[in-house]
Amino acid sequence: MSASHTLVLQAPRLDVTRVTELAILAGAANVPAIQHGVARVTGCNPARREVVLERAEALGVDANFVAGERRFADFGLLVSDMDSTLITIECIDEIADMQGLKPQVAAITERSMRGELDFSQSLRERVALLAGLPETALAQVYEQRLQLMPGAQTLLTACREHGVKFMLVSGGFTYFTERLKTELGLDYTYANQLEIVDGKLTGRVLGDIVDGEAKRRLLIAKREELGLRPEQVIAVGDGANDLAMLAEAGVGVAAHAKPVVRAQAAYRINVSGLDAIRNLFL
């Protein structure tokens, strides 16, 4: 890491005490001002990176080292996971709640997101438990339980303002991604399709599963279609099935993510909203 890296500090209530401690720990000569919950520390010692990140996490501060003077407008594509990333819930867990099966399904979801279970197999097992549920249950989840992650609207607005295409790629379901596409004006969406016959879920998924490898392939295909370089792509996710696409992007962000994802991602957002991704870049 070169000396041209800037340490970007963010937190909902960032204060000068924590900024000062982290700036000193990073070997910076000056303590920057805090503007809108963001502090940019220049002149850091790159050898201090890991100790700074560890201390920042203990202090409840999102700390990320960003190379050079990159601008958000330099990017052309942002690829995001849906469940527990763009939105606050895991849709399949909430659907299962309509069957009285949320604890069982949520346990499988959690293990899958931690990387302990094969995603495709675990998804088929969870969907099978939903057999017989009326399609109206999906509408209930969308209308009554689905909420955007804090900062999501601000991030989407920034994408539109700076010409950054937004692609939602989900191991969840098209029922939700297509409605979000319409409601939020998303550019592209990809997800799994639940089979519905006579107004009821059959417990099966149609076609190939959108798993971690599929997410990576979709990112590459869209990047090439748009004529972008890898460094012009941001990817954000929270689960083990997002790791491949995070690694493929120039900027891979673990957002409120499982430990296995935080450990491997170059950028981490733990306490801030999704607008923190925009704030990483001038």
N, C-alpha and C positions, 0 to 999 in steps of 0.2 A: 504493500500500500504506500503510495507516494504521499509527500507532505501536502499535496494539493487537495487532500480530502477534507471535507467539512463535517464536523460532528453536529448532527441535527438532533436537538432535544425537544421532546413534546410531552405534554401531560395536560389533563383537563384543568388543573390548577397549578401550573408550573410556577415555582417561586425562585427568587434569587439565591436562596441558601443552597438548594439542590443544584442549580446551574453552576454556582461558584465551585462547589465541591467537585463536580464532574469535570469542569474546565481545568481546574488545578490537576486533577487526576490524569487528565489527557495531556498535560504538559503545555497547555495553551498559555500564551503570554497575557491575554486579556480576557475579561469576562464580558460576554456580549449582553446587550439589552434583550429583554423578553418582549416579543411582539405577538399578540394574539395567541398566547400559549405556546410559542415556538421560539427557541434560541438557537442561533447558528454559531458554533464555536470553530474558529479558524486557527491555523498554526498548531495543530495537534501533533503529538508524537505517535506515528502509526504503530509503534511497538506496544503502545498502551491500550490497543483496541479491546482485547478480550477482558482486561481488568475493568475497563470503563463500562463495557456492556454488562458485565456481571454486577457491578455496583449500581448502575442505573436501574437494572431490574429490581434490585433490592429496595431502591428508593421510589419505585413506582413511576419511573420515567421511561418513555420510549426513546432509545438512543440508536441512531443509525449513522454510519459513516458514508458520505456521498462523495463520489469523485467529481472534482472540477466544479464548474459553474453550470451544471446541467439545468435546462429549463423544462417545464412540463410539456411545453409545445414541441420539444424535440422528439417526443414520442408520437407514434401513429396508431398504436393499438394497446388497449387494456383488456386483458382476459381475466374474468372473475368466476370463481365458484359461486354457487347460490346459497345452499343451506349453511347456516352458521357463519356466512361470510357476507354476502350482499343482504341477506335477511337474517333475522335473529333466531329462527327456529330450524329444526330438522323436520321437513314436511312429512316424511314417512312416519316419524314418531308420533306426530300429531294426528295423522290419519289413523294410525293404530289405536290411538286413544279412543276413537269412535267405536272400536271393536272391544274396548276394555283390555287391550293388549299392549299398552304403551310401555310398561316396565320391561316386558320380554323383548320387544322390538328395539327399544332404546338401548338396552344392554348390548345387543348385537351391533347396533349402529356405532356405539362408543368403541367397541373392540375393533370394528372395521376402520374407523377413523384414526385409531392409534396404530394401525398397521398390523394388528394381530390376526386378522382374518382376510382371506381373499375377498376383494370388494365385490366382484361379479357374483360369486357364490353366495355371499352374505346378502346381497340385494335380492337375489331370487328367493332365498329362504324367507326374507322379511315380507316380500310382496305376496308370497304364497299364503301367509297368515291373514292377508287382507281379503281373501276370496269371499265373495258374497256381499261385500260392503256396497251400499248404494253410491252411485256417482255423486249424489248430492253431498256426501261427506267431504268430498274434495272442495266443493264450493264453500262449505262451512269453514274449513281450515283456511282457505284463501281469504275469506271475508272477515273472519272473527279472530284468527290467530297470527296470521302472517304480518310481520312488521319489518320495515327496512332497518338495517343496522345503522346506528348513529353515524352521521357524516356521509351516508350513501348519496343523498340528494346533492350535497355540496360537491362530492367527487364527480357525479354524473354531469352536473352543471359545468364543472371545469373541463370535462372531456368535450362537451359540446362547444364551449367557448374556444378551445384550443385545437379543435379538429382531430381529437383522439377518438378513434372508433372504439366502441364498447361491446365486447363479446361475452355473453353469459354462457358458460359451459358447465353443465351440472350432471352429477350422478343421480340427481333427483328426476323429476318428471315434467314432461312437456305441458301438462295441464297448468303448471305454475309458471314455467318459463315463458310460455306464449302470452299469458296474461300480463306478466311483468314487462314483456317486450312492448306490448301495446300501451300499458299504463305509463311506463317510464321512457318510452321512446328509445329503447335499446336497438343497436344496429344489427346484432346477430345473437341467436340463441340456439343451443343444442342440449338435448337431455334425453332421457329414456321415456318410452311411451307405454303407459299402462293399457292392457287390453280390457275393454269394457264391452260387455254383451248384455243387451236388454236392460241397460241402465245400471248394471252391477259389475264390480271388479271381478275378473276371473281368477285373479291370483297369479297372473302371468305378465311378463314384459314382452312387448313386440320387438323383433329385430335384435341387433347386437347391443350389448350393454355399453353405455358410456362410462368406461372405467378410467383409471389413471393413464393408461397408454393411449386410449382414445382421446383424452383431453390433450395430451401432448401432440398427437397427430393433427388434431383440429387447430391447435395453435400454430403449428408449422404451416399448415395449408392456408390459413387465413393470412399469416405473415407474408407468405410467398405471393398470394393473390393480390395483396396490397402493395407489393414491391418494397417491403420493409426489411431492414437489417435486424438481426437479433437484439442489438442494443436499443432498438426503437420500440421494444415490446415490454410491457409491464404485465406480470401475472400475479394474482392474489388468491390465496386459499387457506384452509385451516386444517385439512385432513391429510392422511397418508396418501390418499388417491390423488392429491394435488401436487405431490412432490415432483413428478416427472415434468409437468408443465412449468412449475416454478424454476426448475433447473434449465429449461429450454429458453426461458425469457431472459432478456438482458437485465431486468430488475425483477427478482422473485421475492414477493412479500408474504410472510407468514402473518396472518391477521387473526388475533385471538385464537391462536392455533394450538394443536396438540403438541406435547413436548418433542415428539419425533420430527415434527415439521419445523418448530422453532430452532431445533439443533442444526438443521441442514440449510435453512433459508438464509440468504445473505442480508435480508432486511426483515425487521420484526416490528409489528405493531401490537402491543399487548394491552395498553390502557386507553389509548386514544381512539377516536372514531375513524372511519374510512377516509375522511378528509385529510388525515395525516399523510396519506400517500401523496396527495397533491402537494402538501407542505414540504415534502422532502426536496422538492425541486423549485428553484427560483421562479 
